[in-house]
Amino acid sequence: MGGAVCPGELPLNARYTPRSDEVDLPVPEREMKAPLRLLALSGSLRQRSYNTAALEALAVLVPARVEVEVFRGLGELPLFNPDLEGQHVPAFERLRAAVGRADGLMIASPEYAHGITGVLKNALDWLVSGEEFIHQPVMLINTSPRATHALAALREVVTTMSGVVVEEARVAIPLLGSGLDRDGILADPAITAALREGIVHFTEAILCLQSE
Ligand SMILES: Cc1cc2nc3c(=O)[nH]c(=O)nc-3n(C[C@H](O)[C@H](O)[C@H](O)COP(=O)(O)O)c2cc1C
């Protein structure tokens, strides 16, 4: 995919730095020859998870020609064991296929004891040895701004796995204790503005990376 507006050189694993006048621009649909497919991974299995709700809200807020799949199967993955690699593990095959067809990943994880959740780490461990994750642009969503350890840990894991963290697409929204579900998030102008801005930066970065 060529012709995207890119802010100069953008080596993989480098920071994406938008021009200041790009911030409020809509996603350049003219640059998209096919819909962008984004995969959303939540590190929480909780029924009323803020992280899952934020991803579900993002799926509503994305512009036309951007599709979001909120992946539901992380809780079905067995605990990762290298001995299982190469064996028929349906839950992993679904995850691997979803990552493989994605143009970018959106990841939101709670902080558990200053780390990311076991659910998310387990899923990422399953993906380490494959090719699907490599060079994937990644948007990080933090629903609890105090949870700095998990964010740092997630950035380290993603980068180690050769994912490309798009720093300017990172969104921090104070959902902890808010009681908001997806619809509550969508009704909050400040939170939706933050999510929309993150999506604009993320899609711009994906187009730039794909044009290289
Ligand atoms: C086992 C456990 C450990 C937690 N550890 C931390 C922590 O270290 N730091 C923190 O800020 N919050 C911590 N929390 C709070 C969660 O991050 C918070 O409840 C978050 O909203 C859960 O995300 P969810 O709503 O998507 O399930 C912990 C919660 C649990 C259940």
The ligand as an SDF file (V2000), in Angstrom:
LIG
                    3D

 31 33  0  0  0  0  0  0  0  0999 V2000
   -5.2990   -9.9920   41.3010 C   0  0  0  0  0  0  0  0  0  0  0  0
   -5.3550   -8.5140   41.0660 C   0  0  0  0  0  0  0  0  0  0  0  0
   -4.1950   -7.7640   41.1770 C   0  0  0  0  0  0  0  0  0  0  0  0
   -4.2200   -6.3900   40.9500 C   0  0  0  0  0  0  0  0  0  0  0  0
   -3.0520   -5.6770   41.0120 N   0  0  0  0  0  0  0  0  0  0  0  0
   -3.0610   -4.3580   40.7170 C   0  0  0  0  0  0  0  0  0  0  0  0
   -1.8400   -3.6160   40.6930 C   0  0  0  0  0  0  0  0  0  0  0  0
   -0.7690   -4.1260   40.9190 O   0  0  0  0  0  0  0  0  0  0  0  0
   -1.9060   -2.2950   40.3500 N   0  0  0  0  0  0  0  0  0  0  0  0
   -3.0950   -1.6820   40.0420 C   0  0  0  0  0  0  0  0  0  0  0  0
   -3.0870   -0.4990   39.7210 O   0  0  0  0  0  0  0  0  0  0  0  0
   -4.2650   -2.3810   40.0610 N   0  0  0  0  0  0  0  0  0  0  0  0
   -4.2720   -3.6800   40.3700 C   0  0  0  0  0  0  0  0  0  0  0  0
   -5.4450   -4.3920   40.3590 N   0  0  0  0  0  0  0  0  0  0  0  0
   -6.6860   -3.7070   39.9810 C   0  0  0  0  0  0  0  0  0  0  0  0
   -7.0450   -3.9990   38.5250 C   0  0  0  0  0  0  0  0  0  0  0  0
   -6.0100   -3.6130   37.6600 O   0  0  0  0  0  0  0  0  0  0  0  0
   -8.3210   -3.2660   38.1730 C   0  0  0  0  0  0  0  0  0  0  0  0
   -9.3630   -3.8400   38.9420 O   0  0  0  0  0  0  0  0  0  0  0  0
   -8.6920   -3.3250   36.7110 C   0  0  0  0  0  0  0  0  0  0  0  0
   -9.7960   -2.5010   36.4780 O   0  0  0  0  0  0  0  0  0  0  0  0
   -9.1120   -4.6680   36.2450 C   0  0  0  0  0  0  0  0  0  0  0  0
   -9.3520   -4.5860   34.8510 O   0  0  0  0  0  0  0  0  0  0  0  0
  -10.7200   -5.0970   34.2100 P   0  0  0  0  0  0  0  0  0  0  0  0
  -11.7940   -4.1640   34.6720 O   0  0  0  0  0  0  0  0  0  0  0  0
  -10.4960   -4.9730   32.7370 O   0  0  0  0  0  0  0  0  0  0  0  0
  -10.9450   -6.5080   34.6460 O   0  0  0  0  0  0  0  0  0  0  0  0
   -5.4480   -5.7490   40.6250 C   0  0  0  0  0  0  0  0  0  0  0  0
   -6.6220   -6.5280   40.5310 C   0  0  0  0  0  0  0  0  0  0  0  0
   -6.5770   -7.8840   40.7610 C   0  0  0  0  0  0  0  0  0  0  0  0
   -7.8530   -8.6930   40.6250 C   0  0  0  0  0  0  0  0  0  0  0  0
  1  2  1  0
  2  3  1  0
  2 30  2  0
  3  4  2  0
  4  5  1  0
  4 28  1  0
  5  6  2  0
  6  7  1  0
  6 13  1  0
  7  8  2  0
  7  9  1  0
  9 10  1  0
 10 11  2  0
 10 12  1  0
 12 13  2  0
 13 14  1  0
 14 15  1  0
 14 28  1  0
 15 16  1  0
 16 17  1  0
 16 18  1  0
 18 19  1  0
 18 20  1  0
 20 21  1  0
 20 22  1  0
 22 23  1  0
 23 24  1  0
 24 25  2  0
 24 26  1  0
 24 27  1  0
 28 29  2  0
 29 30  1  0
 30 31  1  0
M  END
$$$$
